[in-house]
Amino acid sequence: MSSGTPRSIRFDQRVSDRLAAYVAGHPGWSGSSAANRFVDEALRMEDHPGVIFREGPTGRRAVLIGGPDVREVIRAVRSARRSEPGLDAEQIIALVTATTGVSASLVDTAIRYWAAYPDEIDIWIDEVEVFEEQQLRAWERRQDLLAR
């Protein structure tokens, strides 16, 4: 993480203790880097109600409350746009809602979050697509090897 503007912050003792415990359980993190991450995420959640952050097998990511990752919704929106290029914005959202079960308001939340952080979400999407392609190729090789 790059160094930023130095800032002195006083935490309540309980918050300071929890931050220290978090850092102790996450090698490579400092109190400053953890505090920076959590402040950034809190500000993003304030700007984008309905978005939270969660750890998972692919790392920490933006997730819709009660729904999937933001990147999954954006992939669905792109897929809908490719398959139905003549639809307007409302119709695309309705199509994504119908095919994913994610409410229109959460689809809109994901789109708004993506609009604010497109590079971040696009990188996550690219990483997932590369992983999926690798898994498909490995499966195909296995099928070729075991074919009669």
Backbone as JSON, one array per atom type, in Angstrom:
{
  "sequence": "MSSGTPRSIRFDQRVSDRLAAYVAGHPGWSGSSAANRFVDEALRMEDHPGVIFREGPTGRRAVLIGGPDVREVIRAVRSARRSEPGLDAEQIIALVTATTGVSASLVDTAIRYWAAYPDEIDIWIDEVEVFEEQQLRAWERRQDLLAR",
  "N": [[0.86, -1.17, 0.0], [0.58, 2.2, -0.8], [2.2, 5.04, 0.66], [0.41, 7.58, 2.31], [-1.19, 10.64, 3.16], [-0.03, 11.69, 6.25], [-1.75, 11.23, 9.32], [-3.02, 11.87, 12.45], [-4.86, 9.86, 14.55], [-7.12, 9.3, 17.13], [-8.19, 6.52, 18.77], [-10.92, 4.97, 20.49], [-10.28, 2.98, 23.36], [-11.24, 0.33, 23.22], [-11.69, 0.04, 20.45], [-9.09, 0.4, 19.53], [-7.87, -1.83, 20.7], [-9.23, -3.9, 19.37], [-8.41, -3.38, 16.75], [-5.66, -3.84, 17.0], [-5.74, -6.58, 17.6], [-6.81, -7.55, 15.21], [-4.73, -6.92, 13.4], [-2.7, -8.47, 14.5], [-3.63, -10.99, 13.84], [-3.39, -11.03, 11.12], [-0.88, -11.38, 9.27], [1.54, -9.23, 7.82], [0.0, -7.01, 7.71], [-0.37, -3.69, 8.94], [-1.25, -1.52, 11.69], [-1.92, 0.92, 10.58], [-2.37, 0.31, 7.83], [-4.54, -1.44, 8.03], [-6.44, 0.2, 9.32], [-6.72, 2.14, 7.33], [-7.85, 0.6, 5.25], [-10.33, -0.14, 6.42], [-11.53, 2.33, 6.95], [-11.73, 3.35, 4.35], [-13.47, 1.42, 3.23], [-15.72, 1.82, 4.86], [-16.43, 4.43, 4.13], [-17.04, 3.99, 1.44], [-19.26, 2.3, 1.74], [-20.98, 4.08, 2.94], [-21.38, 5.87, 0.86], [-22.55, 4.16, -0.95], [-25.15, 2.72, -0.19], [-26.19, -0.52, 0.68], [-24.09, -1.94, -0.23], [-21.55, -4.01, 0.99], [-18.49, -5.29, 2.44], [-16.63, -8.27, 2.09], [-14.66, -11.06, 3.06], [-13.32, -13.74, 1.14], [-12.77, -16.7, -0.88], [-11.6, -15.56, -3.12], [-10.47, -13.3, -2.17], [-10.91, -10.07, -0.59], [-13.93, -8.42, -1.21], [-16.44, -6.37, -2.87], [-19.79, -6.69, -1.97], [-23.26, -7.24, -2.42], [-25.73, -6.49, -0.03], [-27.41, -9.19, 1.2], [-27.22, -10.41, -1.22], [-25.4, -11.29, -4.26], [-21.86, -10.98, -5.16], [-20.78, -7.75, -6.24], [-19.41, -7.78, -8.66], [-20.45, -10.06, -9.91], [-23.04, -9.33, -10.55], [-22.53, -7.25, -12.31], [-21.3, -8.67, -14.37], [-23.54, -10.13, -15.2], [-25.16, -8.05, -16.12], [-23.63, -7.15, -18.28], [-23.68, -9.44, -19.86], [-26.42, -9.6, -20.4], [-26.72, -7.27, -21.89], [-25.11, -7.86, -24.12], [-26.52, -10.04, -25.2], [-29.03, -8.99, -25.7], [-29.06, -6.42, -27.32], [-30.81, -4.38, -28.08], [-32.39, -3.57, -25.97], [-33.54, -1.13, -23.58], [-32.2, 0.71, -20.72], [-33.83, 0.22, -18.41], [-35.1, -2.11, -19.2], [-32.95, -3.84, -19.45], [-32.14, -4.02, -16.77], [-34.46, -5.21, -15.76], [-34.34, -7.67, -17.12], [-31.97, -8.76, -16.05], [-32.76, -8.94, -13.39], [-34.82, -10.82, -13.66], [-33.41, -13.07, -14.55], [-31.49, -13.56, -12.61], [-32.58, -13.3, -10.1], [-31.94, -11.29, -8.43], [-32.91, -8.31, -6.9], [-34.28, -5.41, -8.58], [-33.51, -3.01, -7.4], [-31.13, -3.72, -6.09], [-29.6, -4.51, -8.29], [-29.35, -2.03, -9.52], [-27.91, -0.74, -7.47], [-25.48, -2.16, -7.62], [-24.65, -1.42, -10.19], [-24.31, 1.33, -9.84], [-22.23, 1.3, -7.95], [-20.23, 0.04, -9.46], [-19.92, 2.05, -11.41], [-18.63, 4.0, -9.92], [-16.26, 2.73, -9.23], [-14.97, 1.45, -11.53], [-12.56, 0.34, -12.61], [-11.55, -1.28, -10.56], [-13.61, -3.22, -10.2], [-13.69, -4.27, -12.79], [-11.13, -5.45, -12.97], [-11.42, -7.5, -11.07], [-13.42, -8.97, -12.36], [-12.05, -9.74, -14.7], [-10.07, -11.38, -13.54], [-11.63, -13.48, -12.5], [-12.72, -14.48, -14.87], [-10.41, -15.39, -16.19], [-9.64, -17.4, -14.39], [-11.9, -19.1, -14.6], [-11.66, -19.86, -17.29], [-9.23, -21.25, -17.21], [-9.98, -23.39, -15.58], [-11.93, -24.59, -17.17], [-10.36, -25.4, -19.38], [-8.68, -27.25, -18.11], [-10.57, -29.17, -17.33], [-11.47, -29.97, -19.86], [-9.1, -31.12, -20.87], [-8.87, -33.27, -19.13], [-11.19, -34.67, -19.81], [-10.54, -35.33, -22.45], [-8.37, -37.03, -22.04], [-9.58, -39.15, -20.7], [-11.44, -40.04, -22.49], [-13.17, -42.45, -24.5]],
  "CA": [[0.0, 0.0, 0.0], [1.4, 3.4, -0.87], [2.05, 5.92, 1.81], [-0.48, 8.69, 2.03], [-1.09, 11.79, 4.05], [0.0, 11.29, 7.66], [-2.87, 11.76, 10.08], [-3.1, 11.34, 13.8], [-6.23, 9.51, 14.91], [-7.25, 8.71, 18.46], [-9.25, 5.52, 18.82], [-11.33, 4.5, 21.8], [-9.43, 1.85, 23.74], [-11.79, -0.93, 22.69], [-11.42, 0.01, 19.01], [-7.65, 0.2, 19.4], [-7.59, -3.24, 21.03], [-9.74, -4.74, 18.27], [-7.53, -3.16, 15.6], [-4.41, -4.56, 17.3], [-6.02, -8.01, 17.47], [-6.95, -7.81, 13.78], [-3.39, -6.86, 12.81], [-1.97, -9.64, 14.99], [-4.13, -12.16, 13.14], [-3.22, -10.86, 9.67], [0.52, -11.05, 8.99], [1.76, -8.32, 6.7], [-0.8, -5.81, 7.9], [-0.03, -2.78, 10.04], [-2.43, -0.81, 12.19], [-2.23, 1.97, 9.62], [-2.95, -0.24, 6.61], [-5.86, -1.97, 8.37], [-7.34, 1.34, 9.55], [-6.97, 2.74, 6.02], [-8.8, -0.26, 4.54], [-11.66, -0.1, 7.02], [-12.1, 3.67, 6.74], [-12.1, 3.4, 2.94], [-14.67, 0.6, 3.04], [-16.86, 2.48, 5.53], [-16.83, 5.57, 3.3], [-17.69, 3.44, 0.26], [-20.58, 1.83, 2.15], [-21.78, 5.29, 3.18], [-21.72, 6.4, -0.47], [-23.29, 3.15, -1.72], [-25.94, 1.87, 0.7], [-26.5, -1.81, 0.08], [-22.82, -2.61, -0.51], [-20.68, -4.31, 2.13], [-17.25, -5.96, 2.03], [-16.53, -9.6, 2.68], [-13.53, -11.91, 2.67], [-13.71, -14.98, 0.51], [-11.68, -17.41, -1.54], [-10.96, -14.69, -4.1], [-10.03, -12.09, -1.49], [-11.94, -9.16, -0.09], [-14.64, -7.89, -2.36], [-17.7, -5.67, -2.66], [-20.91, -7.63, -2.03], [-24.56, -6.64, -2.15], [-26.36, -7.03, 1.17], [-28.43, -10.17, 0.85], [-27.09, -10.8, -2.62], [-24.09, -11.75, -4.72], [-20.8, -9.99, -5.35], [-21.06, -6.71, -7.24], [-18.86, -8.2, -9.96], [-21.34, -11.05, -10.53], [-24.17, -8.6, -11.12], [-22.03, -6.52, -13.48], [-21.16, -9.67, -15.43], [-24.88, -10.44, -15.69], [-25.61, -6.89, -16.89], [-22.9, -7.18, -19.56], [-24.21, -10.57, -20.62], [-27.75, -9.21, -20.88], [-26.53, -6.25, -22.92], [-24.61, -8.54, -25.33], [-27.55, -10.91, -25.78], [-30.21, -8.19, -26.05], [-28.55, -5.06, -27.49], [-31.87, -3.4, -28.34], [-33.14, -3.2, -24.76], [-33.12, 0.09, -22.88], [-31.62, 0.47, -19.39], [-34.82, -0.4, -17.52], [-35.34, -3.48, -19.68], [-31.76, -4.63, -19.09], [-32.24, -4.3, -15.34], [-35.55, -6.19, -15.59], [-33.84, -8.96, -17.6], [-31.02, -9.26, -15.05], [-33.57, -9.31, -12.23], [-35.55, -12.06, -13.98], [-32.51, -14.21, -14.74], [-30.62, -13.8, -11.45], [-33.32, -13.24, -8.85], [-31.48, -10.11, -7.67], [-33.9, -7.25, -7.07], [-33.89, -4.28, -9.43], [-32.8, -1.99, -6.61], [-29.76, -4.19, -5.86], [-28.9, -4.41, -9.58], [-29.0, -0.61, -9.65], [-26.84, -0.47, -6.51], [-24.25, -2.72, -8.18], [-24.25, -0.57, -11.33], [-23.8, 2.6, -9.29], [-20.93, 1.03, -7.35], [-19.3, -0.16, -10.58], [-19.67, 3.35, -12.04], [-17.68, 4.72, -9.08], [-15.01, 1.98, -9.12], [-14.98, 0.51, -12.66], [-11.3, -0.39, -12.79], [-11.47, -2.31, -9.52], [-14.56, -4.3, -10.51], [-13.25, -4.9, -14.04], [-10.0, -6.32, -12.66], [-11.97, -8.7, -10.43], [-14.11, -9.75, -13.39], [-11.01, -10.34, -15.54], [-9.44, -12.47, -12.78], [-12.59, -14.58, -12.45], [-12.83, -15.05, -16.2], [-9.18, -16.16, -16.43], [-9.76, -18.61, -13.57], [-12.91, -19.98, -15.2], [-11.09, -20.4, -18.53], [-8.24, -22.27, -16.82], [-10.71, -24.55, -15.08], [-12.56, -25.24, -18.32], [-9.3, -26.08, -20.15], [-8.26, -28.43, -17.33], [-11.66, -30.14, -17.43], [-11.44, -30.5, -21.23], [-7.94, -32.02, -20.98], [-9.24, -34.49, -18.39], [-12.16, -35.4, -20.63], [-9.8, -35.88, -23.59], [-7.54, -38.13, -21.55], [-10.42, -40.27, -20.28], [-12.39, -40.4, -23.56], [-13.03, -43.81, -25.08]],
  "C": [[0.9, 1.23, 0.0], [1.18, 4.27, 0.36], [1.2, 7.12, 1.4], [-0.2, 9.84, 2.97], [-1.07, 11.32, 5.49], [-1.14, 11.98, 8.41], [-2.87, 11.09, 11.44], [-4.56, 11.1, 14.15], [-6.21, 8.89, 16.3], [-8.45, 7.77, 18.44], [-9.64, 5.29, 20.27], [-10.49, 3.26, 22.11], [-9.94, 0.53, 23.17], [-11.55, -1.06, 21.18], [-9.94, -0.25, 18.76], [-7.26, -1.25, 19.68], [-8.06, -4.17, 19.91], [-8.87, -4.6, 17.02], [-6.21, -3.9, 15.8], [-4.6, -6.06, 17.15], [-6.16, -8.39, 16.0], [-5.57, -7.88, 13.13], [-2.58, -8.08, 13.24], [-2.38, -10.91, 14.25], [-3.96, -12.11, 11.62], [-1.78, -10.41, 9.38], [0.65, -10.17, 7.75], [0.96, -7.03, 6.8], [-0.22, -4.99, 9.05], [-1.33, -2.15, 10.53], [-2.88, 0.25, 11.2], [-2.9, 1.41, 8.37], [-4.35, -0.81, 6.88], [-6.85, -0.83, 8.59], [-7.69, 2.01, 8.22], [-8.02, 1.92, 5.25], [-10.21, -0.09, 5.09], [-12.31, 1.28, 6.89], [-12.56, 3.8, 5.29], [-13.4, 2.62, 2.69], [-15.89, 1.25, 3.69], [-17.35, 3.67, 4.7], [-17.53, 5.1, 2.02], [-19.1, 2.96, 0.6], [-21.52, 3.0, 2.42], [-22.26, 5.87, 1.84], [-22.62, 5.46, -1.26], [-24.05, 2.22, -0.78], [-26.35, 0.59, -0.02], [-25.26, -2.59, -0.28], [-22.08, -2.8, 0.8], [-19.43, -5.0, 1.57], [-17.09, -7.24, 2.8], [-15.27, -10.29, 2.18], [-14.08, -13.18, 2.03], [-12.53, -15.61, -0.19], [-10.94, -16.56, -2.57], [-10.48, -13.38, -3.49], [-11.2, -11.24, -1.03], [-12.61, -8.49, -1.28], [-15.92, -7.19, -1.93], [-18.84, -6.64, -2.92], [-22.19, -6.84, -1.76], [-25.16, -7.29, -0.91], [-27.49, -7.96, 0.74], [-28.34, -10.66, -0.58], [-25.68, -11.23, -2.97], [-23.05, -10.63, -4.71], [-21.24, -8.97, -6.39], [-20.58, -7.17, -8.61], [-19.77, -9.2, -10.67], [-22.54, -10.36, -11.18], [-23.71, -7.85, -12.37], [-21.8, -7.48, -14.64], [-22.52, -10.01, -16.04], [-25.43, -9.29, -16.54], [-24.92, -6.89, -18.26], [-23.42, -8.3, -20.45], [-25.57, -10.24, -21.21], [-27.62, -8.2, -22.02], [-26.05, -6.9, -24.22], [-25.72, -9.35, -26.01], [-28.78, -10.15, -26.26], [-29.81, -6.72, -26.26], [-29.62, -3.99, -27.7], [-32.65, -2.94, -27.11], [-32.63, -1.88, -24.19], [-32.65, -0.28, -21.47], [-32.59, -0.23, -18.45], [-35.08, -1.85, -17.91], [-34.15, -4.39, -19.36], [-31.82, -4.99, -17.62], [-33.33, -5.33, -15.08], [-35.1, -7.58, -16.03], [-32.88, -9.57, -16.58], [-31.77, -9.7, -13.81], [-34.26, -10.65, -12.48], [-34.62, -13.26, -14.04], [-31.66, -14.53, -13.52], [-31.39, -13.88, -10.14], [-32.88, -12.09, -7.96], [-32.46, -8.99, -7.95], [-33.36, -6.12, -7.94], [-33.12, -3.23, -8.64], [-31.36, -2.42, -6.32], [-28.96, -4.2, -7.16], [-28.46, -2.97, -9.79], [-27.87, -0.23, -8.7], [-25.5, -0.96, -7.06], [-23.75, -1.86, -9.33], [-23.68, 0.75, -10.84], [-22.42, 2.41, -8.65], [-19.89, 0.84, -8.45], [-18.94, 1.17, -11.22], [-18.65, 4.17, -11.24], [-16.3, 4.05, -9.06], [-14.87, 0.98, -10.28], [-13.69, -0.29, -12.8], [-11.18, -1.54, -11.8], [-12.38, -3.5, -9.85], [-14.13, -5.02, -11.79], [-12.05, -5.82, -13.84], [-10.49, -7.61, -12.02], [-12.67, -9.59, -11.45], [-13.09, -10.45, -14.28], [-10.36, -11.53, -14.84], [-10.35, -13.69, -12.73], [-12.68, -15.26, -13.81], [-11.59, -15.86, -16.58], [-9.23, -17.47, -15.65], [-10.75, -19.59, -14.19], [-12.37, -20.62, -16.48], [-10.05, -21.48, -18.22], [-8.92, -23.54, -16.35], [-11.38, -25.31, -16.22], [-11.52, -26.01, -19.13], [-8.83, -27.34, -19.41], [-9.31, -29.52, -17.41], [-11.65, -30.79, -18.82], [-10.27, -31.46, -21.42], [-8.24, -33.34, -20.28], [-10.21, -35.34, -19.22], [-11.48, -36.05, -21.83], [-8.99, -37.11, -23.17], [-8.4, -39.36, -21.24], [-11.41, -40.73, -21.35], [-12.12, -41.79, -24.09], [-12.78, -43.74, -26.55]]
}
